[in-house]
Amino acid sequence: MPYTHLTAFERYHVELCRRNGFSIRAIARELKRSPSTISREVNRNANRRVRYRAVQAQQRYAAARKR
């Protein structure tokens, strides 16, 4: 199975699910992704003060792609 980056829609879905208390595994099942993919995404783009934000995650992704 080829590797694909999360889309902006998937990031938004992750944010909504995390706000509603879904587990990493439940989100992964809904998006048909590996739980480790979702876990890495949340850990990479969340901080202590503010939880995971899809818009910020997408901006960081876009900036990294430019480099």
N, C-alpha and C positions, 0 to 999 in steps of 0.2 A: 504494500500500500504506500503510495507516494506521500511525502510530507507536504502538508499545506499549512500556511499560516492561518490563524484565526481571523475571521472577517470582522468588520465593524459591527455587523448585526450580532454575531456570536459574542463579541465582547459586551454588547449591550444586554444580551440575554443572560450572560454570566452575572452582570451587575444586578439585574432584577432578581435573579434567583438567590444570590447571596443576601440581598436585602430581605427576602422572604424566608430566609433560614434554611434553604436547600443545602444539602451536603455537596461536597466536591464530586462524589460518585454519582449522585442524582443528576447533577448538572451535566456531567460527562455522558451519562446514558441518554439524556434528552438531546444533546448535540451530536451524539454518535462519535465521541472523541475519547481518547484515553484519559483516565482520571489524573495521570501525571501531567498531561498537557494543561488541564484546567488548574491543577495545583500550582504548577510553575507560573502560569499566567497571573494568578491571583497573588502569589508571593512576590513576583517581580514588580507588580504594579500597584500594590497596596502599601500604605504606610500606617504607622501606629495611630496617628491623629484622625485620618480620614480613611474610610474603608475603600475597597476597590471601586474605581471610577472608570467607566468605559471610555469616556471622552479623553481623559488623560492618558489612558493606556494606548488608545489609537494614535494620539499625538506623539507619544514616545516611540511607538512602532514606526510611524512615518519618518521621524527624525533619524532613527537608526537606519532605515532603508536608504536615506539620502547619503549617509556616511559610507 
